[in-house]
Amino acid sequence: MALTRLLTPTQRLARLTYRALSSSPSSCPPPSQDQPSFPCVDAHAARESRLKAQFKASASTVQPDSETGPEPTYARPNPTTYNTYHHPHPLRLSYSSTPLPSFDIAYETWGTLSPSKDNVVLLHTGLSASSHAASTPVNPAPGWWEKFIGPGKAIDTNQFFVICTNAIGGCYGSTGPSSIEQATGKPWATRFPIVSIFDMVNAQFSLLDHLGINKLYASVGCSMGAMQSLAAGWLCPERVGKIVSISGTARSSPSAVAMRFAQRAVLMADPNWNNGFYYDGLPPHTGMKLARQIATITYRSGPEWDLRFGRQLRSVESPSLADQRHPSIDRPPVLCPDFLIETYLDHQGESFCLKYDANSLIYISKAMDLFDMTLPALQALNIKSSCSSSSRTKIKPSSSRPHKTSHSKSHPPPVNPPPHLPALAAGMAPLAHIPTLVLGVQSDILFTVEQQREVADALRMGGNENVSYYELGGVWGHDTFLIDTLNVGGAIRGFLS
C-alpha cells in the first residue's frame, strides 16, 4: 500500500491498464508448463473480435445507396466543433504532375480579428494533432496547446487572432487518404498523392486568402509545425511577419527518417492494412499500436523515464504466477509487459491505435522525411508558391557577412560544421528579413539541439540578423513544447510582444 501511494498518476495508470488487460474476459487460462499465458497478445485478439463485431453491426445498418459507408473506427472531432473551408480549385503538388482536384481544410480560431487583419497568428500542428489547439465555446474540451493559448497566455488572445488548421493529408476534417475521392466515390486510400510540407502550407495560404488575411503577424509551429512555419516564410516571405520554430528542423536527419520508417514498416506489415485499402474492413490497429509505441520512445527522454519509472516492476496480480515462482525469486518475470515503462508504452499505443487514420500517419510522416530546405533540394522540387512572391528568388546569402554564432558559451559551435550547412543557408536565404525564434531542447532525441543550432546558423549565414536562439533544459524530451509552459511560453510571449 505504501508503494502505491508513492507512485505517480502515470505509474498508477500503467498498472491499472495492465490489470485491465490481464483480467479481461478474453485472458488466457492460468499458466502452466503446457499452457503459457500471454494477456498482452490476447488483448490484441480481443480488440480484433470487438472491432469485427462492431463492423458487422455498422455494416448491417448502412443502406446500399450510402455515399460514405460506415464511419471509420478512429475518432474524428465532431464536424460541428470546427470550421471547414472548401477550396474548389486544384492544389499544385510538389511530387505529382497531377494536382489535387480540390480540398477541404479544417480550422479553429481564438481571439478577435483586428479591423486591419494584422494580428493573425497561424499555428501549425505536429504530426497527429487536430485543429483543436485550445478549448472553444462549441468545444470546451482542452486542446493540445491549451496552456499556451488564451487571454494573458503565451499567445495572448486579447492581442492576437489565432488560427490553427488540420494539415492536408490528415484525418481530422482536412482532405486526406480517408476522404472521399470525387472521381470514384470511395476513400482515396493509397491512391492519395504524396504531399509535402510545402503543399500543406500552400493549402493554408489558400485559407488565408479566403479569410482576406494578407499578412501574418507570426507563423508559429512545433515539431512538424516548425517545419511548416519555416516553409511558410520561404514560400511567402512578404506575408509572414515573424517565425517561431520549436523543436523542428530545416532538414530531416537520417536518424529521424529511420525512426519514422520503422513506424511505417510495422504499420504496413499489419495484414489489416491491405495496401491502404482497409476502409470497408478493419483498420490496422495492431500496427498502429506498435507504431505509436515506437513514436513515444522518440517523444520523451531517458532521464524522464528514470525519474518516473526507474526499473520498477508491475505488481503481481495473478495468484497462479505466485504459485510458480522459484523458491529463491520473489516474483517471476513474464514475457508480456513486466516493467512499468512497458505498461506505459502499452497504454500509449492502446489509447492511440483507433484514434488516428493509419494512412494519414504514413503520408504525413513521409512528408516530414522529405522536408529539406537545402538549396539543391528546393531547386530539384521546383516548388510553385500560392503567393505572388518574387522576393524569394531575389534574396541571396551574403558571402561577405560575418557568421554570427547561434551557440551558447556552454555549447560552442562544432569544430567541423556539417557539410550541408552552406547549402542550407543558401536555401533559407528568402527568410533573411523575417525575425525568427528558434527553440531547442537538450533532451530531445527526435529533433536534437544540433538541428536547432543548424537552423539558427543557416538563417544567420543566409543574412538574417534577427534570429533569437535558445536551448531549454528539462527531462521531457521532444514533448517539452507541450509541457514546459514557463520556459517555452515565456520565450514565445517575449518574442511576439
C-alpha positions as CSV (number, residue, x, y, z in Angstrom):
1,M,0.0,0.0,0.0
2,A,2.8,2.4,0.8
3,L,4.4,1.8,-2.6
4,T,1.1,2.5,-4.3
5,R,0.9,5.9,-2.6
6,L,4.3,6.8,-3.8
7,L,3.5,6.1,-7.5
8,T,2.9,9.0,-9.9
9,P,-0.5,9.2,-11.6
10,T,1.1,7.9,-14.8
11,Q,2.6,4.9,-12.9
12,R,-0.8,4.1,-11.4
13,L,-2.4,4.4,-14.8
14,A,0.1,2.0,-16.3
15,R,-0.6,-0.5,-13.5
16,L,-4.3,-0.2,-13.9
17,T,-4.0,-0.6,-17.7
18,Y,-2.1,-3.9,-17.3
19,R,-4.6,-5.1,-14.7
20,A,-7.4,-4.4,-17.1
21,L,-5.7,-6.4,-19.8
22,S,-4.8,-9.2,-17.6
23,S,-8.3,-9.5,-16.0
24,S,-10.2,-9.2,-19.3
25,P,-12.7,-12.0,-20.0
26,S,-10.6,-13.0,-23.0
27,S,-7.4,-13.6,-21.0
28,C,-5.7,-16.9,-21.4
29,P,-6.1,-19.7,-18.9
30,P,-3.8,-19.8,-15.8
31,P,-0.3,-20.5,-16.9
32,S,1.3,-23.9,-16.7
33,Q,4.2,-25.6,-18.3
34,D,2.0,-26.7,-21.1
35,Q,-0.3,-23.6,-21.3
36,P,1.6,-20.3,-21.0
37,S,-0.5,-17.2,-20.7
38,F,0.1,-14.0,-22.8
39,P,-2.6,-11.5,-21.8
40,C,-0.9,-8.8,-23.9
41,V,-1.2,-10.9,-27.0
42,D,-4.7,-11.9,-26.1
43,A,-5.7,-8.2,-25.7
44,H,-5.0,-7.7,-29.4
45,A,-7.2,-10.7,-30.3
46,A,-9.9,-9.3,-28.0
47,R,-9.7,-5.9,-29.8
48,E,-9.9,-7.6,-33.2
49,S,-13.0,-9.6,-32.2
50,R,-14.7,-6.4,-30.8
51,L,-13.9,-4.5,-34.0
52,K,-15.3,-7.3,-36.2
53,A,-18.5,-7.3,-34.2
54,Q,-18.8,-3.5,-34.4
55,F,-18.1,-3.5,-38.1
56,K,-20.7,-6.2,-38.8
57,A,-23.2,-4.3,-36.8
58,S,-22.5,-1.0,-38.5
59,A,-22.4,-2.6,-42.0
60,S,-25.8,-4.1,-41.4
61,T,-27.3,-0.7,-40.7
62,V,-25.8,1.1,-43.8
63,Q,-28.2,1.5,-46.7
64,P,-26.9,0.3,-50.1
65,D,-27.1,3.8,-51.5
66,S,-24.9,5.3,-48.7
67,E,-22.2,7.5,-50.2
68,T,-19.7,7.1,-47.4
69,G,-20.4,3.8,-45.7
70,P,-19.8,3.3,-42.0
71,E,-17.7,5.8,-40.1
72,P,-14.1,4.8,-39.6
73,T,-13.2,3.4,-36.2
74,Y,-10.7,6.1,-35.4
75,A,-12.0,9.1,-33.6
76,R,-12.8,12.2,-35.7
77,P,-13.7,15.5,-34.0
78,N,-17.4,16.4,-34.4
79,P,-17.6,18.5,-37.6
80,T,-19.8,21.0,-35.7
81,T,-16.9,21.9,-33.5
82,Y,-14.6,23.3,-36.2
83,N,-14.8,25.3,-39.4
84,T,-14.3,23.9,-42.8
85,Y,-13.0,25.8,-45.8
86,H,-13.6,24.1,-49.2
87,H,-11.2,25.1,-51.9
88,P,-12.8,24.2,-55.2
89,H,-9.7,24.8,-57.3
90,P,-6.8,22.4,-57.9
91,L,-3.8,22.4,-55.5
92,R,-0.5,22.0,-57.2
93,L,1.7,19.4,-55.5
94,S,5.4,19.0,-55.1
95,Y,5.7,15.4,-56.1
96,S,2.8,14.9,-58.6
97,S,2.2,16.3,-62.0
98,T,-1.5,15.9,-61.3
99,P,-2.8,18.4,-58.8
100,L,-5.2,17.6,-56.0
101,P,-8.6,18.5,-57.7
102,S,-9.9,20.3,-54.6
103,F,-9.6,20.1,-50.9
104,D,-11.1,20.8,-47.5
105,I,-9.2,22.3,-44.7
106,A,-10.5,22.2,-41.1
107,Y,-9.6,25.1,-38.8
108,E,-10.5,26.7,-35.5
109,T,-9.9,30.3,-34.3
110,W,-9.4,32.1,-31.0
111,G,-9.4,35.8,-30.2
112,T,-10.7,38.7,-32.3
113,L,-9.5,39.7,-35.8
114,S,-8.5,43.3,-35.9
115,P,-10.1,45.6,-38.4
116,S,-6.9,45.8,-40.4
117,K,-6.4,42.0,-40.1
118,D,-2.9,42.5,-38.9
119,N,-2.9,40.5,-35.7
120,V,-3.1,36.9,-37.0
121,V,-1.0,34.1,-35.6
122,L,-1.1,31.0,-37.8
123,L,-0.4,27.9,-35.6
124,H,0.9,24.8,-37.3
125,T,0.4,21.4,-35.7
126,G,2.6,18.3,-35.1
127,L,2.1,15.1,-37.0
128,S,-1.2,13.8,-35.5
129,A,-2.8,16.9,-34.0
130,S,-6.2,18.2,-34.9
131,S,-7.1,21.9,-35.3
132,H,-8.3,21.9,-31.7
133,A,-5.4,23.6,-30.1
134,A,-7.4,25.1,-27.3
135,S,-10.9,25.0,-25.9
136,T,-13.7,26.9,-27.6
137,P,-17.3,27.7,-26.8
138,V,-18.5,24.9,-29.1
139,N,-15.8,22.5,-27.9
140,P,-14.9,23.1,-24.3
141,A,-12.6,20.1,-24.2
142,P,-8.9,21.1,-23.5
143,G,-6.9,21.4,-26.7
144,W,-3.4,20.1,-27.4
145,W,-1.8,23.5,-26.6
146,E,-4.4,24.6,-24.0
147,K,-1.9,26.2,-21.6
148,F,-0.3,28.4,-24.3
149,I,-3.4,30.0,-26.0
150,G,-5.8,32.4,-24.3
151,P,-6.1,35.7,-22.5
152,G,-2.8,36.6,-20.9
153,K,-1.1,33.4,-22.0
154,A,1.9,32.9,-24.3
155,I,-0.2,33.6,-27.4
156,D,-2.5,36.2,-25.9
157,T,-5.9,36.2,-27.4
158,N,-6.5,39.6,-26.0
159,Q,-4.0,40.7,-28.6
160,F,-3.9,38.1,-31.3
161,F,-6.3,36.3,-33.6
162,V,-5.1,32.6,-33.6
163,I,-5.8,30.2,-36.5
164,C,-5.0,26.5,-36.3
165,T,-5.6,24.0,-39.1
166,N,-5.6,20.3,-39.5
167,A,-2.9,19.6,-42.1
168,I,-3.7,18.4,-45.6
169,G,-3.2,14.6,-45.5
170,G,-4.6,14.4,-42.0
171,C,-7.9,12.8,-40.9
172,Y,-9.4,15.4,-38.6
173,G,-11.5,17.3,-41.1
174,S,-8.9,18.2,-43.8
175,T,-8.6,16.3,-47.0
176,G,-6.5,13.2,-46.7
177,P,-6.4,9.5,-47.6
178,S,-9.6,8.7,-45.7
179,S,-11.5,11.4,-47.6
180,I,-13.8,10.5,-50.5
181,E,-12.4,10.9,-53.9
182,Q,-14.9,12.7,-56.1
183,A,-14.0,10.6,-59.2
184,T,-14.6,7.3,-57.6
185,G,-17.0,8.0,-54.7
186,K,-14.7,5.9,-52.5
187,P,-11.9,6.9,-50.0
188,W,-8.7,7.9,-51.6
189,A,-6.7,5.3,-49.6
190,T,-3.2,5.0,-51.1
191,R,-4.4,6.5,-54.4
192,F,-4.0,9.8,-52.5
193,P,-1.0,11.7,-53.8
194,I,2.2,12.1,-51.8
195,V,2.1,15.6,-50.3
196,S,5.0,17.8,-49.0
197,I,5.2,20.2,-46.1
198,F,5.2,23.0,-48.7
199,D,1.9,21.6,-50.1
200,M,0.3,21.8,-46.6
201,V,1.4,25.4,-46.3
202,N,0.2,26.4,-49.7
203,A,-3.2,25.0,-48.7
204,Q,-3.1,27.1,-45.5
205,F,-2.4,30.2,-47.6
206,S,-5.4,29.5,-49.7
207,L,-7.4,29.5,-46.4
208,L,-5.8,32.9,-45.5
209,D,-6.8,34.3,-48.9
210,H,-10.4,33.1,-48.3
211,L,-10.4,34.9,-45.0
212,G,-8.9,38.1,-46.5
213,I,-5.7,37.9,-44.5
214,N,-2.8,39.3,-46.5
215,K,0.0,39.1,-43.9
216,L,0.5,37.1,-40.7
217,Y,1.8,38.7,-37.6
218,A,3.5,35.4,-36.9
219,S,3.8,31.8,-38.1
220,V,4.2,29.5,-35.1
221,G,4.9,25.8,-35.1
222,C,6.3,22.9,-33.0
223,S,7.8,19.6,-34.3
224,M,6.3,19.2,-37.8
225,G,4.6,22.5,-37.3
226,A,8.1,24.1,-37.0
227,M,8.8,22.8,-40.5
228,Q,5.6,24.3,-41.7
229,S,6.4,27.6,-40.0
230,L,9.8,27.8,-41.8
231,A,8.2,26.7,-45.1
232,A,5.6,29.5,-44.8
233,G,8.4,32.1,-44.6
234,W,10.1,30.6,-47.5
235,L,7.0,30.4,-49.7
236,C,5.6,33.8,-48.9
237,P,8.3,35.9,-47.1
238,E,6.3,39.1,-47.7
239,R,3.3,37.6,-46.0
240,V,5.0,36.4,-42.7
241,G,5.9,39.0,-40.0
242,K,7.7,36.6,-37.6
243,I,8.6,32.9,-37.4
244,V,8.6,30.7,-34.3
245,S,10.3,27.3,-34.8
246,I,10.2,25.0,-31.7
247,S,11.8,21.6,-31.8
248,G,11.8,21.3,-35.5
249,T,14.3,21.2,-38.3
250,A,15.0,22.6,-41.8
251,R,16.3,19.2,-43.0
252,S,15.1,15.9,-41.7
253,S,18.0,14.0,-40.2
254,P,18.7,10.3,-41.1
255,S,18.0,9.2,-37.6
256,A,14.6,10.8,-37.6
257,V,13.8,9.3,-41.0
258,A,14.9,5.9,-39.7
259,M,12.5,6.1,-36.7
260,R,9.6,7.2,-38.8
261,F,10.4,4.4,-41.3
262,A,10.2,1.9,-38.5
263,Q,6.8,3.2,-37.6
264,R,5.5,2.9,-41.1
265,A,7.1,-0.5,-41.6
266,V,5.3,-2.1,-38.6
267,L,2.0,-0.5,-39.6
268,M,2.2,-1.6,-43.2
269,A,3.1,-5.2,-42.0
270,D,-0.3,-5.4,-40.3
271,P,-2.4,-7.7,-42.5
272,N,-5.4,-5.4,-42.0
273,W,-3.6,-2.5,-43.7
274,N,-4.3,-4.2,-47.1
275,N,-2.1,-1.8,-49.1
276,G,-4.1,1.0,-47.6
277,F,-7.5,-0.2,-48.7
278,Y,-9.0,-1.0,-45.3
279,Y,-11.8,1.5,-45.1
280,D,-14.5,-1.2,-45.8
281,G,-13.0,-3.5,-43.2
282,L,-10.9,-3.5,-40.1
283,P,-8.2,-0.9,-39.6
284,P,-4.6,-2.0,-38.9
285,H,-5.0,-1.4,-35.2
286,T,-2.1,-3.7,-34.1
287,G,0.3,-2.0,-36.5
288,M,-0.9,1.4,-35.3
289,K,-0.3,0.4,-31.7
290,L,3.3,-0.7,-32.4
291,A,3.9,2.4,-34.4
292,R,2.7,4.6,-31.6
293,Q,5.0,2.8,-29.1
294,I,8.0,3.5,-31.3
295,A,7.0,7.1,-31.7
296,T,6.5,7.5,-27.9
297,I,10.1,6.4,-27.4
298,T,11.2,9.3,-29.5
299,Y,8.9,11.8,-28.0
300,R,10.1,11.6,-24.4
301,S,13.6,11.1,-22.8
302,G,15.5,8.5,-20.9
303,P,16.2,10.8,-17.9
304,E,12.5,11.5,-17.5
305,W,11.7,7.7,-17.6
306,D,14.4,7.1,-15.0
307,L,12.6,9.6,-12.7
308,R,9.1,8.4,-13.4
309,F,9.5,4.7,-13.7
310,G,13.1,3.6,-13.0
311,R,13.2,-0.2,-13.1
312,Q,10.0,-0.6,-11.1
313,L,8.0,-3.7,-12.0
314,R,4.3,-4.0,-12.2
315,S,2.6,-5.7,-9.2
316,V,1.9,-9.4,-9.3
317,E,-1.8,-9.8,-9.6
318,S,-2.2,-13.4,-10.5
319,P,-2.1,-16.0,-7.7
320,S,-1.1,-18.6,-10.3
321,L,2.1,-16.7,-11.1
322,A,2.9,-16.5,-7.4
323,D,2.4,-20.3,-7.1
324,Q,5.0,-20.9,-9.9
325,R,7.8,-18.6,-8.6
326,H,11.2,-20.1,-8.0
327,P,11.9,-20.5,-4.3
328,S,14.8,-18.0,-4.5
329,I,13.0,-15.4,-6.6
330,D,10.4,-13.0,-5.1
331,R,8.4,-12.7,-8.4
332,P,8.8,-14.5,-11.7
333,P,9.4,-12.4,-14.9
334,V,6.8,-12.6,-17.7
335,L,7.1,-12.1,-21.4
336,C,4.2,-9.6,-21.5
337,P,4.7,-6.1,-20.1
338,D,6.6,-6.5,-16.8
339,F,8.3,-3.2,-16.1
340,L,6.2,-0.1,-15.5
341,I,7.8,1.6,-18.6
342,E,6.5,-1.3,-20.7
343,T,3.0,-0.9,-19.3
344,Y,3.2,2.8,-20.0
345,L,4.2,2.2,-23.7
346,D,1.4,-0.4,-23.9
347,H,-1.1,2.1,-22.7
348,Q,0.1,4.8,-25.1
349,G,-0.2,2.5,-28.1
350,E,-3.6,1.2,-26.9
351,S,-5.1,4.6,-26.5
352,F,-3.9,5.8,-29.9
353,C,-4.4,2.9,-32.2
354,L,-8.1,3.6,-33.1
355,K,-7.9,7.4,-32.8
356,Y,-5.9,8.2,-35.9
357,D,-6.1,7.0,-39.5
358,A,-3.2,4.7,-40.4
359,N,-2.8,6.1,-43.9
360,S,-2.6,9.7,-42.6
361,L,0.2,8.6,-40.3
362,I,2.0,7.1,-43.3
363,Y,1.5,10.1,-45.6
364,I,2.3,12.8,-43.0
365,S,5.4,11.1,-41.6
366,K,6.6,10.7,-45.2
367,A,6.2,14.4,-45.8
368,M,8.3,15.1,-42.7
369,D,11.0,12.7,-44.1
370,L,11.1,14.5,-47.4
371,F,11.5,18.0,-45.9
372,D,14.8,19.5,-46.9
373,M,15.5,23.2,-47.3
374,T,19.0,23.0,-48.7
375,L,19.1,24.9,-52.0
376,P,19.8,21.9,-54.3
377,A,16.8,20.0,-52.8
378,L,14.5,23.1,-53.2
379,Q,15.7,23.6,-56.8
380,A,15.0,20.0,-57.6
381,L,11.4,20.3,-56.4
382,N,10.8,23.4,-58.5
383,I,8.1,24.3,-55.9
384,K,5.4,26.7,-57.0
385,S,4.1,29.0,-54.3
386,S,0.4,30.0,-53.9
387,C,1.7,33.6,-53.3
388,S,2.8,36.1,-55.9
389,S,6.2,36.3,-54.3
390,S,9.3,37.4,-56.2
391,S,11.3,38.2,-53.1
392,R,12.1,34.5,-52.6
393,T,14.3,34.4,-55.7
394,K,15.9,37.8,-55.2
395,I,17.4,37.3,-51.8
396,K,20.9,35.9,-51.9
397,P,23.1,34.9,-49.0
398,S,25.9,37.4,-48.4
399,S,29.4,35.9,-48.6
400,S,30.9,39.0,-47.0
401,R,28.5,38.9,-44.0
402,P,30.3,37.5,-40.9
403,H,28.7,34.4,-39.4
404,K,27.2,35.2,-36.0
405,T,27.2,32.0,-34.0
406,S,23.9,30.9,-32.5
407,H,25.5,28.8,-29.7
408,S,25.7,29.5,-26.1
409,K,29.1,29.6,-24.3
410,S,28.4,26.1,-22.8
411,H,27.5,24.8,-26.3
412,P,30.1,26.2,-28.7
413,P,29.7,25.6,-32.5
414,P,31.2,22.3,-33.7
415,V,34.8,22.3,-34.9
416,N,33.7,20.7,-38.1
417,P,30.3,22.2,-39.2
418,P,28.0,19.8,-41.2
419,P,29.0,19.9,-44.9
420,H,25.4,20.7,-45.9
421,L,25.2,23.9,-43.8
422,P,26.2,26.3,-46.7
423,A,23.6,24.7,-48.9
424,L,21.0,25.1,-46.1
425,A,21.9,28.7,-45.6
426,A,21.5,29.3,-49.4
427,G,18.1,27.6,-49.4
428,M,16.9,29.6,-46.4
429,A,18.1,33.0,-47.7
430,P,14.5,34.1,-48.5
431,L,13.8,34.2,-44.8
432,A,16.6,36.8,-44.3
433,H,14.2,39.7,-43.4
434,I,11.9,37.7,-41.1
435,P,12.6,37.9,-37.3
436,T,12.8,34.2,-36.1
437,L,12.8,32.5,-32.8
438,V,14.4,29.0,-32.7
439,L,13.8,26.9,-29.6
440,G,15.5,23.6,-28.9
441,V,15.5,21.1,-26.1
442,Q,18.7,19.5,-24.8
443,S,16.9,16.2,-24.0
444,D,15.2,15.9,-27.4
445,I,16.3,12.8,-29.3
446,L,13.9,13.2,-32.3
447,F,14.9,16.8,-33.2
448,T,18.2,17.2,-31.5
449,V,19.7,20.6,-30.3
450,E,22.3,20.2,-33.1
451,Q,19.4,20.5,-35.6
452,Q,18.2,23.6,-33.8
453,R,21.6,25.2,-33.9
454,E,21.8,24.3,-37.5
455,V,18.5,26.2,-38.3
456,A,19.7,29.3,-36.4
457,D,23.2,29.1,-38.1
458,A,21.7,28.7,-41.6
459,L,19.4,31.6,-41.1
460,R,22.2,33.9,-39.9
461,M,24.6,32.7,-42.7
462,G,21.7,33.5,-45.1
463,G,21.6,37.1,-43.9
464,N,19.1,37.1,-41.1
465,E,20.3,39.3,-38.3
466,N,17.2,38.9,-36.2
467,V,17.5,35.3,-35.0
468,S,16.8,34.6,-31.3
469,Y,18.1,31.1,-30.3
470,Y,17.5,29.3,-27.0
471,E,18.2,25.8,-25.7
472,L,16.0,24.5,-22.9
473,G,16.9,22.0,-20.2
474,G,14.5,19.7,-18.5
475,V,13.8,16.0,-18.9
476,W,10.7,15.9,-21.1
477,G,12.5,15.4,-24.4
478,H,10.7,16.3,-27.7
479,D,7.3,16.8,-25.8
480,T,8.8,19.7,-23.9
481,F,6.9,22.1,-26.2
482,L,3.6,20.6,-24.8
483,I,4.7,20.6,-21.2
484,D,7.1,23.5,-20.3
485,T,4.7,26.4,-20.1
486,L,7.1,28.6,-18.2
487,N,10.1,28.5,-20.5
488,V,8.5,27.7,-23.9
489,G,5.6,30.0,-23.2
490,G,7.8,32.7,-21.8
491,A,10.1,32.7,-24.8
492,I,7.1,32.9,-27.2
493,R,5.4,35.7,-25.2
494,G,8.6,37.8,-25.2
495,F,9.3,37.2,-28.9
496,L,5.8,38.1,-30.0
497,S,5.4,41.2,-27.9
